[in-house]
Amino acid sequence: MVITTLINKGVLVVRVDGELDMHVTDDFRNTLDKCMDNTGIKEVILNLQRVEFIDSSGIGAILGRYKKIHFMGGSLCIVGIQPVVMRIFELSGLFKIIKTYPTETDAFTCL
């Protein structure tokens, strides 16, 4: 898994490439927490366009970041979900609490 982060218009954009499973969730969690803590940014776009697989630990890591951001008064949205990952999100119920958009551009217009 490769995680790329950038700040655009005061929003932290996190792009994940690869699998988000139990082997990498600690890295994912630590990277997001460090970026948010160091910058104070509370608006996050999580781009999963290149995520090919996610397991329950990946779902848990995303949910944990959502809760942290929500507690801080910010928002997290997800963009570019692939069909295989979308099915897991549907089963987990994440779509009920986390907004999703097709692209980063779409997400920026709604933040």
C-alpha positions in Angstrom: 0.0 0.0 0.0 1.1 3.5 -0.8 -0.4 6.6 0.9 0.0 10.0 -0.7 -1.1 13.1 1.2 -1.4 16.7 0.0 -3.2 19.8 1.2 -5.4 21.6 -1.3 -7.5 24.6 -0.4 -7.2 23.8 3.3 -8.4 20.2 2.8 -6.2 17.2 3.5 -6.4 14.8 0.5 -5.3 11.3 1.2 -4.8 8.9 -1.8 -4.5 5.2 -1.1 -3.0 2.8 -3.6 -3.2 -1.0 -3.0 -4.9 -3.1 -0.4 -6.2 -1.7 2.9 -6.0 -4.7 5.2 -4.8 -5.8 8.6 -1.2 -5.7 7.4 -1.2 -1.9 6.7 -4.0 -0.4 8.8 -1.5 0.8 11.5 0.4 2.7 8.8 -2.8 4.1 7.4 -4.0 5.2 10.8 -0.7 6.7 11.9 -0.2 8.6 8.6 -3.7 10.2 8.8 -3.4 11.0 12.5 0.1 12.6 12.0 -1.1 14.7 9.1 -4.2 15.9 10.9 -2.3 16.6 14.2 0.6 18.4 12.4 -1.6 20.6 10.3 -4.8 21.1 12.4 -6.8 20.3 9.2 -10.3 18.9 10.0 -11.6 18.4 6.4 -10.4 15.2 4.8 -11.0 13.7 1.4 -10.0 10.0 1.3 -9.4 8.8 -2.3 -9.9 5.1 -2.6 -9.8 5.0 -6.4 -6.8 2.7 -6.5 -7.8 0.4 -3.6 -8.3 -3.1 -4.8 -9.2 -4.7 -1.5 -10.3 -3.8 1.9 -11.0 -5.9 5.0 -12.7 -5.3 8.3 -9.6 -3.8 9.8 -9.5 -1.3 6.9 -13.1 -0.5 7.5 -12.4 -0.1 11.2 -9.5 2.3 10.5 -11.6 4.5 8.3 -14.4 4.5 10.8 -11.9 5.5 13.6 -10.6 8.4 11.5 -14.2 9.4 10.7 -15.0 9.5 14.5 -11.9 11.5 15.3 -12.6 14.0 12.6 -16.3 14.3 13.5 -15.4 14.8 17.2 -13.0 17.7 16.1 -15.9 19.3 14.2 -14.6 18.4 10.8 -15.7 16.1 8.0 -14.4 13.1 6.1 -15.7 12.1 2.7 -14.6 9.3 0.4 -14.1 9.4 -3.4 -13.5 6.9 -6.2 -14.8 3.7 -4.6 -14.3 0.7 -6.8 -17.2 -1.8 -7.1 -15.5 -4.6 -5.0 -14.8 -2.1 -2.2 -18.2 -0.5 -2.6 -19.9 -3.8 -1.8 -18.0 -4.1 1.5 -18.9 -0.5 2.4 -22.5 -1.3 1.7 -22.4 -4.4 4.0 -20.7 -2.5 6.7 -23.2 0.4 6.7 -20.5 3.1 6.2 -22.5 4.8 3.5 -25.1 5.7 6.2 -22.6 8.1 7.9 -19.8 8.9 5.4 -20.5 10.9 2.3 -19.1 9.6 -1.0 -18.4 11.3 -4.3 -17.2 10.0 -7.7 -14.2 12.3 -7.9 -12.1 14.7 -5.7 -13.5 17.6 -7.7 -17.0 16.6 -6.8 -16.0 16.4 -3.1 -14.4 19.8 -3.1 -17.6 21.4 -4.4 -19.5 20.0 -1.4 -17.1 20.8 1.4 
